[in-house]
Amino acid sequence: MAELHPQCEPLAPLLGTWQGGGTGHYPTIDDFAYTEELVFGHVGKPFVSMTQRTRNSVTGEPLHSEAGYVRALPGGELELTLAQPSGVTEIHLGTVRATDDGLVIELRSKAVGMTPTAKEVTSVRRELTIEDGTLISELWMAAVGHGDLLHHLRGELAKQD
């Protein structure tokens, strides 16, 4: 495997496969539970790949997926690009900082794109925190007529490899 690009060193704790469960809610849908898999990889360039898949925790039915890249910039700055099969794309700007037992990544959407048939999403905020060996993934969004960022998802995942 290629050596991790020096700019990606702050992202090193993310690398690998993470799995766990979470809960979701939003004013326009019923609350739900899900299982999630997040995979972070690299090829030696100044970015980390990211794929995410969720399933209904009761039926196992696929719920959501997305794929993208976290670009590491000097000084702890980040750029995230994501595409979803639902017709939504996201471009985020943010930061990464080390903590005593992990890291915190905070991202806010700079732009959200939608195909003509996608549900309306106007803004997204994401936070990834590694704390005591657990990856906590949270998402807030402004969507489908709700203009303010509202908490939507929280997952807690354990590293698999």
Secondary structure, DSSP 8 states (H G I E B T S, - for coil): -----GGGGGGGGG-EEEEEEEEEEETTEEEEEEEEEEEEE--SSSEEEEEEEEEETTT--EEEEEEEEEEE-GGGEEEEEEE-TTSEEEEEEEEEEEETTEEEEEEEEEEEEE-TTS--EEEEEEEEEEETTEEEEEEEEEETT--S-EEEEEEEEEE--
